[in-house]
Amino acid sequence: MKKRGIFILSAAVVLAAGLLCHHMLVQEREPEFVFSYAENQTEDYPTTLGAKEFAKLVEKRSNGRIQILVQAEGALGTESDVIAQIQYGGIDFARVSLSQLAEYIPELNVLQMPYLYTNSDHMWKVLDGEIGDAFLAATDESELVGLSWYDAGARNFYNSKKPITCLEDMAGMRIRVQESEVMVDMVEALGATALPIPYADVYSALERGTVDGAENNWPSYEAMNHYEVAKYYTVDEHNRVPEMQICSKNTWNKLSEDDQKMILDCAKESALYERKLWTEREADSKELALKQGVEVVELSAAEKKRFQEAVMGVYEKYCADYMDVIEQIIAQNNK
């Protein structure tokens, strides 16, 4: 009886110890922070995949203490809604377009001036250097923290009516633009009518004839099936605008300095990953669109210069106080 009692007691001790260990392991695995991340593109889009890479890196390097849940396809609202929420901490992280951010941070208008960069190499030389760092820091006054620069390619015009081969072809066109004063003024300077419409509504607007065309990069054009309702694509590269990965300052201030540095490092690594994906996706999207019968027009150098000259008033309106920065950006192409 005595031996049996000892056996039962020992078994109970082992069981209790096992349960305690299990409880401790569960506690160790439970994250200290669970953050939200807003993304308005589809699950397989380069910026969404970049966001997921960012979340994976953060979780790994924090040993599971910090989890970031990426909500794609606009699940957390439009970009303007997301920026408003992220300012007070309703959303923790996001990837947003500069056209939306510039409504809060006017100096960012510099980076979305039409025909600013010669090519993508020129843009990354600027953004990965001191100029880019200064623009990331400019988010501070808007209760945001700029983390890194994502690629969004070059934006071009497409429409359902006719090929745009010269400046005169823009006249009378109703073109969807982002909710951005700069974009509205740029399109109207080219002779068209600009209509701000949410991104998710562009397909139906093209299908119903509410607009004649829109402007965006190859992956967006393909991912949203806009080639089905707008077969004419004109490569003018009027905007080569990066997108910014941001964090709510409210969220940022909850983190230790070590965690802040780790998250910054992860953001920059995820940006390099996203840029690589972007290059691949851009080529694939263009190929798919061509197979669907899209007619592509490449503007001649002379005609592109006419487009550039037509929008100079946009520079004067939005960047009169930043012309020295614009000159520095242009000069980077010659270094």
Steps between C-alpha positions, in 0.01 A plus 500: 500500500784732591674440166173554314446828684850616410439403135172693488663801665794489257266475202303797628819703541613411146157590360495830687851582384403417143193723516708781648761470226228496235344812652837674506568410137161633395573820690840532331343458158228756563602827329554816699367710210258420218493781244283568195634580153279656230556420132252579222639266235424133432660214695751417225601859420867598556421757770285247688770234473752758620278573800478129581879470476528794740261332746692172474835668565366690801344191656818298449739763637280577798477127579125518462453795736373724219244385244377710209175397330484617137147587383497523119244605237395814685351306791588782741367780279609731220849649510368835625306320775807296593722807534242669721477191721872439519557854627320421825603134523183336371724320249865425576679460165417561134637539152357815342543707185670838513205672334294424811778583749574830327156625601639498857868563425524754213877466448440146375349660189858541382533124452186470290573778255440376146799389295739561795723193454678375191460134600469271803875500572486878530207479745663242729825696507297790640274308740765269647719800581482809719213656305282194547584480871399864544162434341441196722574717803252764378214270605578567867283813524196302381518240779658249261835325469636446149668159477598419142433555130310243292497493121182585312647524153419768246145620448362523147169594340250245369151541359209338319465748213812529285880482499659810654792583274530876551403773746193593297354151557460581870248776428152420630602170661347427842783345699470339842765617744582438864355736760788743459504866398834454325366216286186699416704802392745290300227328298316825438823671392518234228155598375290221653237504775613341826250302709613376845351152556595232758734236359256214559235676287712565191401183311127570528555868413681398181239236422208742543674780316510729803863555401677445169829401654729488799872497576704242684791258477501168315440272803200703621355514148530123473411400859170691492416373149477853362629368167155346452335844484786727387704352215718800412813543716736793442847481654588857598631430855355827627551389859763271643377526856619274782273396783576528868484243776386681814433439868273684741706712739261383772604142426867593458517653845389170657819334377845493654789663311634154414164394357472825305841441341411138423173603334676766292754242382220255413311771312801586286572132429138442402522800265792343310301177480192686371700688236632173359148357488379819336746475212392141435130576532522803272641290216242225556210747513601669178533164324156389623337826388654472155362147467155641578519728198602824669633760257814666637625840387851621587518879484781637288767705678375816331140437602597412856679835522173673405324317785778610738473864393122495543524416871765752607228706667451213746861542619446872546177451696614229742877520518596866478654472849681175420668572168843460661407142600370429150829624357688265736281209387561575132874536567513150652448356152838637393699358794 
